[in-house]
Amino acid sequence: MTSRAALRLAAAGLLLVAALSPRWLPYNMDEFVHYQPLGCSSAPSSERLSVYREGCRLYDLRLPFTTTPLPLRSYLYIGSLPVVAFYPFWKLLDDPVAVRLQGAVFFILALWLLARYLRTRPGSVVLASLAFPVFLGCFLSDQGPVGLPVLLFLGVLLLARRAAASPAPVRGIVFAALAGLALFLGLWTKLVFAWWLPAALVLAARESRVAALPWRRRAVLAAAAAVVFVAPSALLLAARDGEGLPYYAAVARARVSAEPATWLQAADRLGLYFLVGSRAVPRILDWPPWPVDVLPALLTTALLAWGLRRGADRRGEVATLTALGLVTFALSLPSSFAQWPHHFVFALLFVVMALAAGSESLRRERPRLFAGAVVLVLFFWASFLARLPAAVPQPESGPEKDALLAFVRERGLDRKTIQVHTSWGTYYIAQLFGDPARAVVYLKSLSDDPRLLAEVRQVAEAEGRPVLLVSARRWGRLQTPAVSAALGPPLQTYRFGDWWAVVYLREVN
């Protein structure tokens, strides 16, 4: 009873931290890129006008045997499924903090599913999930997406267990088919979900062995899962984009390489997240280095070593999960883009699972050592509070842009102007939140292209709105002769740190 009350209190505390996090953890543009179709559909003017780079229909796909493009993805290799999960948070809050609260809820759900799958007490899962701050960091500042794929993968594992353990053959087939569906949804969410497919097969096969299923029953369950996974996946991957390229061509755009040098570079980049504990949100905050940064790596190594040598009934499970983490890590290396926490978390998930399984044995057999591990984890998290005043926000995620966008919404400028953004850092946030009459476009090379400037003026005059140019460029690069010639002099100027909001053509009342 006391443990459950403590966990409920911790969950409430996490939600509070998520709600307050924008005060010390500015938003990153990639927290919102997964929801581009929602931003477009909720602002008809944006959907109609946003035909430039990152435009609303840019990533539509045409399924085989059809002629109508559909909003099936929100970026080259990110599907639009995350919109479905995010919609209730967006609808209820209508504020960027919705992404942080969704991340906190997903993290709590992930811990619950982990505890169910691993058959451990919640305390062991909480300890394992907090041993590496980057794991929680990837949920709270979800730049992957991370939260939804983790939930789908854990759902696959639990459904595979239910399928193998079901006494009724028909129910087992249903659960196997649902597992295949969850695999497809994960692949649709993000193509690199495929990094988890080998692990899913290994763990599903283990469930069949544990249940001592006859080979015919195993074959039927595997076939049910495969059909439900392969059929929609084939349709999705064969769909064509606006350039006529199939969706699977996005793999080539991700710069997958067979060169060992690329693998070594990726291993070096991703390995830092294991060795340096403060690299939890490197695209948002840079923390001053402290000697305790090595603590998560040392503690994790010690707990894994204990689980592998002294873990009694969980030793084989810890070994399997650790090996799957290494395999998944290796699968991520061929991509030259593999360098951020949301890439590392694919392998880290199995480390967390192995830690939780080993910690459960530690909790039962050596409760004092378990308590000591908890103290070390709490000590490391406390170091973030001590270092927070010296943490440096990254330029692309600086808090000034958040203040500027809040000002635009509060003053009603989003309703009265054509917003032209030259940075992803503001574009995706402005596209999602504000008045339904907002009109938002992204033009990276606006100040240097007279043709685009002329088009912007024509659109603004046709809509009867002034232009609101939002940018972090230096004033000399922002107010260029080309801008002056096309839009005239700036009529109203607002500055928040390095960020500008400049009104052209006519003043906004």
N, C-alpha and C positions, 0 to 999 in steps of 0.2 A: 504494500500500500504506500509506504513512504517512498519507495523507488519510483512508483508510477506518478506520484504527486510531484517528485523532483523533475521527472521527465516532462510532465505537462508544463511546469514552471519554466524549464529550459526552452521548450518549444515556444512558449509565449514570449520569452526573452529574445529568442532569435527573430521572431516576427517584429518585435519592437526595434531591434537593431537594424533589420532590413528597412523598416519605415524611416528610420533616422539616418540611414547610411549616406544619402546624398549630401549631408552636411560635411562629411569628411572623405567620402569616396565619390568623386564626380562621375557622371555617366560617360561611358564610352560609346561611340557610334555603333559598334558592332553588337551592342546589347539590343538594338532595335531593328537591325537589318533583316532579321528572320520574319518580321511582321509587315513587310512592305505591301503585300496585297491588302491587308487590313487598312493601312493608311490610305491607299488609293480608293478603296471602295467606300470608305467613310467620309471622303471629301471629293464629291463629284467634280469640282472645278480642278482639283489637282490631277485627277485621273484623265480629264479631258485635255489639260494643258501640258502635263508632264510627258513630253515626247522626246526629251533629250536624254543625255546620259543618265542611267539609273531610272529611266522612265517607267511608268506604271505597267505598260504592256511589254516591256523589253524582254522579260524572261518567261513569257507565256510559252506553252508547249502544245503542239497539235498531236493528239494520240493517233496511232495507226488506224486507218480506215475512217478517219473523220476529217473535217475541214475547218472546224471552229477552234481557234487557239484558246486554251484554258489557263488560268493562273495557278499552275501546278507547282511553281517554284518561285522563290523570292530572291534568288541569286543563282550564280552558275551551278553550284553544287549543293544548294540548300533548298529543300522543298518547302511548300507553303503549309504543310500540316501544323507546324507550331502555332499558326494563327488560331487554330481551333482551340488549343489549350489556353492561349493567352487572352482570347476574347472576353471571358468573364471578368478577368482582372482589369482589362482595359475599359470595359463597359462600366464597371462599378466605380472605378477611381478616376478615370479620365485625367491621369497625371503620370509623368514618367516613372514615378516611384512604383507603379504597378509591376514593372519588370523585376524589381528587387523583392517585392512581396511574393510574386510568383516563384522566384528562385528559392525563397525561404520555405514556401509550402512544398515545392518539389524536393528540397533537401530533406524535410521531415518525412515525406512519403518514401523517399529512397531509403532512409534509415529503417523505416518500418518494414519495407520489402526485404532489405538485407537481413534483418533480424529473423524474419519468417523463413527466408531461404536457407540461411546458415544455421537456423535453430539455436540461436544464442540469446542470451539476455540482452536487452537494449543497451545496457551499460557498456558491454564489450564492443558493440557496433559504434556507439558514440565515441568511445576512446579511439577506435581505429580511424573513424572519419575525421577526427580533429587532430590526429597525429601529424598530418600534412595540411597546413592551412590552405594550400592551393586547391584542395578538394572542395572545401566550403566556398572558397573564393570563386570557383568556376560555377557554382550555383547562384551565388548572390549577384555576381557580375557575369551573367551568362553570355559570353561572346561567341559561343560555339555553333549552334546551340548544344548544351550539355545536359541540362536537367531532363528534358523529355526523352532523349535517347537512352539515358541511364534508366529511367522508369520503364521504358519499353523493353530494354534488354533484361532487366530483372523480371519483368512480366513474362518474357519468353522462358526463363529458367523455371519459374514457378508453374507455368502452364505445362511445361514439359514434365515436371514432376507429377502434376495431377494426372496427366495423360498416362504415364507409366504406372501410377499407383491405383488408377481407377479400376474397380472390379468389373464394371460393365464395359464391354468392348466398344459399344456405341459412344458412351460418354468419353472414353479414352480417345476415340477418333475426333470427337468435337474439340476436346482440349488440345489435341495435337494440331488441328486446323487453326485454332485460335493462336497457338504459338507461332505457326507459320505466318498468320496475319500480322502479329506483332513484329515479326522480323521484317516483313514488307514495309510496315509503317515506319520502322526505324530507318530502313534504307531510303524511304521517301523523305524522311526528315532531313537526312544528310547522307550523302553517298559514302562518306568514310565510315559510316556505320558498318560497312563491309569488313572493317578491321576486326569486328567482334564475331563474325560468322564462324571462323574456326573454333573459337572458344565455345560458342553456342552449341556446335555439333559435339564437341568433346563432352561438355557437361550434360547434354541431353542423352548421349550414349551412356554416360555413367549412371543416370537415373534408370535407364532400362536394365543395366546390369544389376543395380541394387535391387530392383523389383523382380529380378530373375524371370524376365519375360521370355517366352519362347520366340524363336527367331521369326516365325510368321507374324506374330503380334507386333514385334519390333518393326518389321518391314511395312506393315499396314500403317502404323503410326507415323513412320518416317515418310511414307508416300503421301499421307494426308497433309502433313506439314509442308512437304516439298511442293505439292501442287498449289496450295494456297499462297505460298511464298513466291514461287517462280512465275506463275501466270501473270499476276498484276505487275511484278517487277519487270518482266519482259516487255509488257505494254508501256510501262513508264520509261524504261531505258531506250526503247525504240521510238519514243515520241520525238518530234522534230521541233526545233526552235525557229525563230524568225529568219535565221540565215540558212535554214534547211539542214542544219546539223542535227544528228541524233543526240539524245541526252547523254548517252554513254561517252560521247566525245568530250564531255566536261572533264573526264579523267586526264586527257591529254593536256587540257588547259591548266590542270593542277601541277604540271611539270613533274610528272612521275619519271624517275630516272633509274636506270640499272647500273649507273656508275658507282663504284664503292666510295669514291670521294664524296658524293652527295649523301650517302648513308652516314658516313663518318661526321660530316658537318651537322646533319640532323640529330645524330646521337649526342653530339657535343652541345647543341642548343637545348635539346629536351632534357639531357642529363642534369643540367643546372637546376631544374625544378626539384630534383631529388637531393642535390647537394646543398642548395641554398634555400633555407626554409622561408626567407622573407620574400621570395619571388612568387607571391600569391596573386597579385594583380599588377604585373609589370607594365601593362599598357595604360594604367590609370595612376598608380602611385609608385614611386621609388622610395623604399625605406632605407635609412642609413644603416650600413652593415654593422652587425654586432657579433661577438663570438658565439652567441647562442644560436646563430643561424644554422649551425651544423647539428643542433640537437635533434630535429626531426629525423634526419638521415641516420644518426647514431641510434636513436631510440627504435626506429623502425627496423634497422638491421638486428638489434638485440632481440626484439620481440619475435621477428621472423626466425632467428636462429634458435630461440627457445622453443618456438612452435615446431620446428623441424626436428629438434633433438629430444625435447622433453615433453612434447605436446600430447603424449599418450594417444587417446582415441582420435585426435584431430590431426595427427602428424601427416597422414597421407593427403588429407584435404588441403592442408597448408602447402604441401609440396606441389600439388596439382595447380592450385590457384596461383602460386608464385611462378610456376612454369608458364602458365597461360598469360600472366602479365608480361613475361619476357618475350613470348611469341608475339603478342599484340604490339609491344614496343618495337619489335623488329619489323612488323608489317607497316608501321607508320613511317619508317625511315626513308623509303624510296621517294617520298614527296618532298620537294625542296621547300614547300610551304609549311612543313611540320616544324613549328618553332614556338608556338604559344601554349599557354596552360590548357586550353580546350583541346589541344592535340595530345598533350601528355596525359590527360585524365583518362583516355581510353585504356592505357596500360595501368594507370594508377588505381582504377576501380578494382582490379584483381589484387593489387597490393593491399587495399583497404579490406577486401574480403578475407585475404589470408591473415591479416592482422586481427580481424575480428574473430576468426576461427581459433587462432592461437591464443588470443587474449581470453577467450572463454575458458580454455583449459587453465590458463594462468590464474584467472579469477577463482576457480575452484580449488586448485592445488596450492597456489602461493598467493593468498589474498593480500599479503603485505606488499609483495612485489607489484601486484596489480595496482594497489593504492599508490605506490611510488611512481608508477608510470603515469597515473592520472595527475599527480602533482607536477610532474615534469611537463606534461602537455599544457596544464593550466599556467605554469610558469612561462612557457614559451608564448602563449597567447597574451599574457600580461605584458610581455616585452613590446608588443605592438602598441599598446596604450602608451608606454613610456616613450616610444619612438615617433608617435603620431605627430607631435608638434614640428618635428624636423623632416617629415615625409614631404616629398616634392611631387606635385601633380604633373603628369605629362601634358605637353602643350595641346595635343589633340583631344585631351579629356579634361582640360582645365575647368574649374568651377565657374569661371566668368561666362562661358558659353551657356551654362545652365541658367545663370541669373539673367542673361540677355533674353533667352527664349521665354523664361517666365514673365519677363517684362513685356515682351511682344504679346503674349496671351492676355496678361492682365489689362493692358491698355487697349485691347481689341484691334491691334495692328494686323493680326492674322486675318481678321474678317474684312478689313478695309483695303488691303494691299495685295499686290502680286509679289510673293516672297521669292527672291532669287538667292540661292545659297551656293557658295563656291567651296563648301567643305562638307564632307560626309558627317563631320562631328555635329553639325546642326541640322542638316537636311533630313535625316531619318527621324529625328525627334520631332521636328516641326511638321513632318508629314503625318505623324500619328496622333498628335495631341493639339487641341485648340478648337476653334469654332468650326462647325461643319462647312462653313462657306470659305474656308481657307483654300488658297491656291498656292502650291509650293512646287518649284522646279529647281533642279540642280544643274548648274552650268559652270564647270570647273574653269574653263578658259574664257569666261565672260569678258573680262577686262581687256583681252587681247584680240577679240574677234568682232570686227564691225558688223558682220552679217548677223551674228547672234544678238548683238545689241539692238540692231534694227528690228529683229523679230520680237525681242522683249518689249520694245516700245510699242510696236503694233498690237501685241497682245494686251498690254496695259490699257492702251487707248480704246481698244474694242471692248474691254471689260469695264471701262470707266473707273479704273483704279490707279493709284500711284504705284511706283515700284519701290519695294523695300529690299535693298541689297544687304545681305548678311555675309560677313567675311572676317577672317582673321589676318588678311593681308596688310602689309604696311600701307600707310595712306598713299604713298607715291605710286604703289602698284595697284591700289584700289581705284583711286580717282585719276585714271589715266586720261590722256587727251581723247582717246576713242570713247570713253565713257562720257566725258563732257560733251563731245560732239553729238552723241546719240541721245543722251538722257538729260543733258543740260547740267546746271550747277546743282550741288546737293542742297536740298531745302530744309531738311531736318537731319541731325546727326546725333546718334546715341552711342556711347562708348562704355564698354565693360571690360576693363583690362586691355587685352590685345584684340578684343572682338569689337567690330563695328556693325551698326545697323543704320543705313543711310537711306533717306527717302528722296525720290526723284519725281519729276514731272509736276506734282502738286502736293501741297502739304496735307497731312492727315489730321483731321480734327478729333 
